[in-house]
Amino acid sequence: MNKFWIISSHTYLSRIKSKMFYISTILILVFIVLMTNFDSIIGVLSGEDEGKVAVIDETGELLAPLNSSLQASETELKLEPFSGSVAEGKAAVKDEKYVALLTLGLDENRVLEATYYAKNISNTNLQSDIQQHLQQLKGRLATEKLGIEQAQVMEIFSPVSMKAVALDESSKSEEELNHARGIVYVMLMLLYFAVLLYGTLIATDVATEKSSRVMEVLVSSVSPVIHMFAKIVGIALLGLTQVAIFILVGFFMLQAKQEEMGGMLESLGLQNVSVSILLYGVLFFILGYFLYATLAAMLGSLVSRVEEVNQMIIPMTFLIVIAFLLAMFGMGAPEATIVTITSYIPFFSPMLMFIRVGLLDIAIWEVLLSIGILIATILIFAVIGARVYKGGVLLYGKSSSLKDIKKALQLTKRE
């Protein structure tokens, strides 16, 4: 056991001191900060003032209600009346005195018409903003023409109030489901990126040691099972350290901007987290990590060069991506047959069964069966993986396919 912790701590400390750890951590933290301040950054980069739009109102009665609509929406778009001709207005736009020229008029049926002139029409945000307010003005003119009050129109087009009520008393309420979806989604994202990132890291770490010939010495002095799982645990501790940093920074960033972001933490269910869902999430996270980490270590032992790692772990990457895509589908249809079936398949159950547990009220035996199958698969992979690992670390030369597993097993039998 002492050798196990020596290898685990060495793996953890060597990785946490590496430049790649600091670079990746800083880059992801920057990404988190950018995402939580996305609106503010976009506003700064685009400029708080979108610029003035010159307006030629041919009727003399359209600009005022259009400006009223703009003020009600608190948009930064500014319309300024232009007294010159259309040609003069175009020239002013070309000289960048205005960002655009808008002409307003009414046809013979008193239906609103508009023409938009700009140096280029690539700024679709500005165009859609203007068009949206023109559409509201058009509706207002039409209702006035028909003698219908604006309040009546708003009442007609207001959203229908519909409450969803589950007849099964054991089913989750709509509020509980909304909270559950948030935490389930967060845990799925964590599992997906953790398995993808740290699984690759395990395979790369094994391949690095193997390419330096250090592996031959280690395997001769330490059991391959101990060495393999020591690597897995060492990288897991590294991952937990990094994820903990991300969660803490993300949490405090969201808390600081909670009022601006409309209570995102509450909407994601992160303030009223169900203890049972959280425990299931941690359990499936750990089991899913160990399943894919064992597979990654086994595949990493088959390659002789670090450059070959990405090619060798392609099948594992496909499994993770398929599981994630099924999980995204399952978020909207947790009772679908394909979700139920795949929740018992070990490669998919960490994500799919967690979705069912979080969003449905399923029997405990279903959860225990899925966990049992998952644990049994991990143990089988551990036995097979250790044998492949023991032979694989002694297998040198170009690794081209998973057929090298057979060669690794043959090397193990010879010892």
C-alpha positions in Angstrom: 0.0 0.0 0.0 3.0 2.3 0.7 4.1 1.9 -2.9 0.6 2.8 -4.1 0.6 6.1 -2.3 4.2 6.9 -3.3 3.3 6.5 -7.0 0.0 8.4 -6.6 1.6 11.3 -4.7 4.4 11.4 -7.3 1.9 11.5 -10.2 -0.1 14.2 -8.4 2.8 16.4 -7.4 4.7 16.1 -10.7 1.5 17.1 -12.6 0.4 19.9 -10.3 3.9 21.5 -10.6 3.9 21.2 -14.4 3.5 24.3 -16.7 0.6 22.6 -18.5 -1.5 22.4 -15.2 -1.0 26.2 -14.6 -1.7 27.1 -18.2 -4.8 25.0 -18.5 -6.1 26.2 -15.2 -5.6 29.8 -16.0 -7.1 29.4 -19.5 -10.3 27.8 -18.1 -10.5 30.4 -15.3 -10.3 33.1 -17.9 -13.0 31.4 -19.9 -15.2 31.2 -16.7 -14.7 34.9 -16.1 -15.5 35.8 -19.7 -18.7 33.8 -19.6 -19.9 35.3 -16.4 -19.2 38.8 -17.7 -20.1 38.1 -21.3 -22.7 40.9 -21.7 -20.5 43.5 -20.1 -17.5 42.6 -22.3 -19.6 42.6 -25.5 -20.9 46.0 -24.5 -17.4 47.4 -24.0 -16.0 45.8 -27.2 -18.9 47.0 -29.3 -19.1 50.4 -27.6 -21.9 51.5 -25.4 -23.1 53.8 -28.2 -24.2 51.9 -31.2 -24.1 55.2 -33.2 -26.8 57.4 -34.5 -29.2 56.4 -37.2 -30.5 59.3 -39.4 -34.3 59.1 -40.0 -36.2 60.7 -42.9 -39.9 60.6 -41.9 -41.8 61.3 -45.0 -45.1 61.4 -43.1 -44.0 63.4 -40.1 -46.0 61.1 -37.8 -43.9 57.9 -37.5 -40.7 58.9 -35.8 -42.2 60.1 -32.5 -44.1 56.7 -31.8 -41.0 54.8 -33.0 -38.8 56.7 -30.5 -41.4 56.0 -27.8 -41.1 52.3 -28.5 -37.3 52.5 -28.3 -37.4 54.3 -25.0 -39.8 51.7 -23.5 -37.3 48.9 -24.5 -34.3 50.7 -23.0 -32.3 50.0 -26.1 -29.1 51.9 -26.8 -30.2 52.6 -30.4 -30.6 56.3 -31.2 -32.7 57.7 -34.0 -32.1 61.3 -35.1 -34.4 63.2 -37.5 -32.7 64.1 -40.8 -34.0 67.2 -42.6 -32.0 66.7 -45.8 -32.7 64.6 -48.9 -32.1 60.9 -49.2 -29.0 61.6 -51.3 -27.6 63.8 -48.6 -28.4 61.2 -46.0 -26.6 58.5 -48.0 -23.6 60.9 -48.3 -23.6 61.5 -44.5 -23.6 57.7 -43.9 -20.6 57.3 -46.3 -18.8 60.0 -44.3 -19.6 58.1 -41.1 -21.6 60.9 -39.6 -24.3 58.3 -39.1 -24.2 54.5 -38.9 -27.2 54.2 -41.2 -30.1 56.0 -42.8 -33.7 55.0 -42.4 -36.6 56.3 -44.5 -40.1 55.8 -43.2 -43.3 56.2 -45.2 -46.9 54.8 -45.7 -48.3 53.2 -48.8 -51.7 53.8 -50.3 -53.3 51.5 -47.6 -51.4 53.3 -44.9 -49.1 50.3 -44.2 -45.7 51.2 -42.9 -42.8 51.0 -45.4 -39.1 51.5 -44.6 -35.8 51.5 -46.3 -32.5 50.9 -44.6 -29.2 52.3 -46.0 -25.7 51.6 -44.6 -22.1 51.4 -45.8 -22.5 47.7 -45.5 -25.3 45.5 -44.2 -23.1 43.1 -42.2 -24.4 44.5 -38.8 -27.4 42.3 -38.6 -27.9 43.1 -34.9 -28.6 46.7 -35.7 -30.9 45.8 -38.6 -32.9 43.3 -36.5 -33.2 45.7 -33.7 -34.7 48.4 -36.0 -36.9 45.9 -37.7 -38.3 44.6 -34.4 -39.4 48.1 -33.4 -40.8 48.8 -36.8 -42.8 45.7 -36.6 -44.3 46.8 -33.3 -45.1 50.2 -34.8 -46.7 48.6 -37.8 -49.0 46.6 -35.4 -49.8 49.7 -33.5 -50.8 51.6 -36.6 -52.9 48.6 -37.8 -54.8 48.3 -34.5 -55.5 52.1 -34.4 -56.8 51.8 -38.0 -59.2 49.0 -36.9 -60.2 50.9 -33.7 -58.7 48.3 -31.4 -56.9 49.5 -28.3 -53.3 48.6 -27.7 -54.1 47.0 -24.3 -56.5 44.6 -26.0 -53.9 43.6 -28.5 -51.4 42.9 -25.7 -54.0 40.8 -23.9 -54.7 38.8 -27.0 -51.0 38.0 -27.7 -49.9 37.5 -24.1 -48.6 33.9 -23.3 -51.1 31.3 -22.3 -50.8 30.4 -18.6 -50.5 26.6 -18.3 -49.6 24.7 -15.2 -48.2 21.2 -15.5 -49.6 18.8 -12.8 -48.3 15.3 -12.3 -51.1 12.8 -11.5 -48.6 10.3 -9.9 -48.1 11.5 -6.4 -44.5 10.2 -6.3 -43.6 12.2 -9.4 -41.5 15.4 -9.1 -43.3 18.7 -9.4 -42.5 21.2 -12.1 -40.4 23.3 -9.8 -38.5 20.2 -8.6 -37.8 19.2 -12.2 -36.5 22.6 -13.1 -34.1 22.5 -10.1 -33.1 18.9 -10.9 -32.4 19.7 -14.6 -29.9 22.4 -13.5 -27.8 20.3 -11.2 -28.0 17.2 -13.6 -26.8 19.4 -16.5 -23.9 20.8 -14.4 -22.9 17.3 -13.2 -23.1 15.9 -16.8 -20.8 18.6 -18.1 -18.3 18.0 -15.3 -18.3 14.2 -15.9 -17.9 14.7 -19.7 -15.0 17.1 -19.6 -13.3 15.3 -16.6 -13.4 11.9 -18.4 -12.3 13.4 -21.7 -9.5 15.6 -20.3 -8.2 13.4 -17.4 -8.6 10.1 -19.3 -6.4 11.5 -22.0 -4.0 12.8 -19.3 -3.7 9.3 -17.8 -3.0 7.7 -21.2 -0.4 10.4 -22.0 1.3 10.0 -18.6 1.6 6.2 -19.0 3.0 6.7 -22.6 5.5 9.3 -21.4 6.9 7.0 -18.7 7.0 4.1 -21.2 8.9 6.2 -23.8 11.5 7.0 -21.2 12.0 3.3 -20.3 11.2 4.1 -16.6 8.2 1.9 -16.9 10.3 -1.3 -17.2 11.9 -0.6 -13.8 8.5 0.3 -12.2 6.7 -2.8 -13.4 9.5 -5.1 -12.2 9.2 -3.6 -8.6 5.5 -2.8 -8.3 2.4 -4.9 -9.2 0.9 -3.6 -12.5 -2.5 -3.4 -10.8 -1.1 -1.2 -8.1 0.9 0.9 -10.6 -2.1 1.4 -12.9 -4.6 2.4 -10.1 -2.0 4.6 -8.4 -1.8 6.5 -11.7 -5.5 6.7 -11.9 -5.9 8.0 -8.3 -3.0 10.4 -8.8 -4.6 12.0 -11.8 -8.0 11.9 -10.1 -6.6 14.0 -7.2 -5.2 16.4 -9.7 -8.6 16.6 -11.4 -10.4 17.2 -8.1 -8.0 20.0 -7.3 -8.6 21.7 -10.6 -12.3 21.1 -10.6 -12.6 22.5 -7.1 -10.8 25.7 -8.2 -13.2 26.0 -11.1 -16.3 25.4 -9.0 -15.2 27.9 -6.3 -14.3 30.7 -8.8 -17.5 30.1 -10.9 -19.7 30.0 -7.8 -18.3 33.3 -6.4 -18.5 34.9 -9.8 -22.1 34.0 -10.2 -22.9 35.1 -6.6 -21.3 38.5 -7.3 -23.4 38.9 -10.5 -26.5 37.1 -9.2 -28.7 40.2 -9.3 -27.6 41.1 -12.9 -28.0 37.6 -14.2 -31.5 37.1 -12.9 -30.7 34.6 -10.2 -28.9 32.1 -12.4 -27.8 30.0 -9.4 -31.4 29.7 -8.3 -32.7 28.9 -11.8 -30.0 26.1 -12.1 -31.0 24.6 -8.8 -27.6 25.3 -7.3 -29.0 27.0 -4.2 -31.6 24.4 -3.3 -29.6 21.3 -4.2 -31.2 18.0 -3.4 -28.8 16.0 -1.2 -29.9 12.7 -2.8 -29.2 14.0 -6.3 -25.9 15.4 -5.2 -24.8 12.1 -3.7 -25.9 10.1 -6.8 -24.0 12.7 -8.9 -20.8 12.2 -6.9 -21.2 8.4 -7.0 -21.8 8.2 -10.8 -19.0 10.7 -11.3 -16.5 8.5 -9.4 -17.6 5.3 -11.1 -17.7 6.8 -14.5 -14.2 8.3 -14.0 -12.7 4.9 -12.8 -14.3 3.1 -15.7 -12.9 5.3 -18.4 -9.6 5.9 -16.5 -8.9 2.2 -16.4 -9.6 2.0 -20.1 -7.4 5.0 -20.8 -4.5 3.5 -18.8 -4.8 0.2 -20.6 -4.8 2.0 -24.0 -1.9 4.3 -23.0 0.2 1.2 -22.1 0.0 0.0 -25.7 1.7 3.0 -27.3 5.4 3.6 -27.4 5.3 7.3 -28.2 3.2 10.1 -26.8 2.3 11.2 -30.3 0.3 7.9 -30.7 -1.9 8.4 -27.7 -4.6 10.4 -29.4 -5.0 7.8 -32.2 -5.2 4.9 -29.7 -7.9 6.5 -27.5 -10.2 7.4 -30.4 -12.6 4.5 -29.6 -12.8 5.7 -25.9 -13.5 9.3 -27.1 -16.3 8.0 -29.4 -17.9 6.2 -26.4 -17.8 9.4 -24.3 -19.2 11.6 -27.1 -22.0 9.1 -27.8 -22.8 8.9 -24.1 -23.0 12.7 -23.9 -25.2 13.0 -27.0 -27.6 10.4 -25.5 -27.6 12.3 -22.2 -28.5 15.6 -24.0 -31.4 13.8 -25.6 -32.3 12.2 -22.3 -32.5 15.6 -20.6 -35.7 16.3 -22.7 -37.0 12.7 -22.8 -35.8 10.8 -19.7 -38.6 8.2 -20.1 -37.6 7.3 -23.7 -36.8 3.6 -24.3 -33.3 4.2 -25.6 -32.5 6.2 -22.4 -33.8 3.3 -20.2 -31.8 0.7 -22.1 -28.6 2.6 -22.3 -28.8 3.5 -18.6 -27.7 -0.2 -17.9 -24.9 -0.2 -20.4 -21.7 0.5 -18.4 -20.1 3.0 -20.8 -23.3 5.1 -20.8 -24.9 4.5 -17.3 -22.9 7.1 -15.4 -24.6 9.8 -17.5 -27.9 8.1 -18.5 -28.8 6.5 -15.1 -28.0 9.8 -13.4 -30.4 11.6 -15.6 -33.2 9.1 -14.8 -32.4 9.3 -11.1 -32.5 13.1 -11.2 -35.6 13.6 -13.4 -37.7 10.5 -12.6 -38.9 8.6 -9.6 -37.5 5.2 -10.4 -37.3 2.1 -8.3 -34.2 1.7 -6.1 -33.5 -1.7 -7.6 -33.0 -0.2 -11.0 -30.4 2.2 -9.7 -28.6 -0.6 -7.7 -28.7 -2.9 -10.8 -27.0 -0.2 -12.9 -24.4 0.6 -10.2 -23.8 -3.2 -9.7 -23.2 -3.7 -13.5 -21.0 -0.6 -13.5 -18.9 -1.8 -10.6 -18.6 -5.3 -12.0 -17.4 -3.9 -15.4 -14.8 -1.7 -13.6 -13.5 -4.8 -11.8 -13.4 -6.8 -15.0 -11.6 -4.0 -16.7 -9.2 -3.8 -13.8 -8.3 -7.5 -14.2 -8.0 -7.4 -18.0 -6.5 -3.9 -17.9 -3.8 -5.0 -15.4 -2.8 -7.9 -17.6 -2.8 -5.7 -20.8 -1.0 -3.0 -18.8 1.7 -5.4 -17.6 2.4 -6.7 -21.1 1.7 -3.4 -22.9 4.4 -1.4 -21.0 6.9 -3.9 -22.4 5.5 -3.7 -25.9 7.6 -1.3 -28.1 7.4 -0.4 -31.7 4.7 1.3 -33.7 1.2 0.9 -32.3 -1.4 1.0 -35.0 -4.6 -0.6 -33.7 -6.3 -2.3 -30.8 -4.9 -5.6 -32.0 -1.9 -4.8 -29.9 -4.0 -5.8 -26.9 -3.6 -9.5 -28.0 0.2 -9.0 -28.2 0.3 -7.4 -24.7 -1.6 -10.4 -23.3 0.8 -12.8 -24.9 3.7 -10.9 -23.3 2.1 -11.2 -19.9 1.7 -15.0 -20.3 5.4 -15.4 -21.1 6.4 -13.9 -17.7 
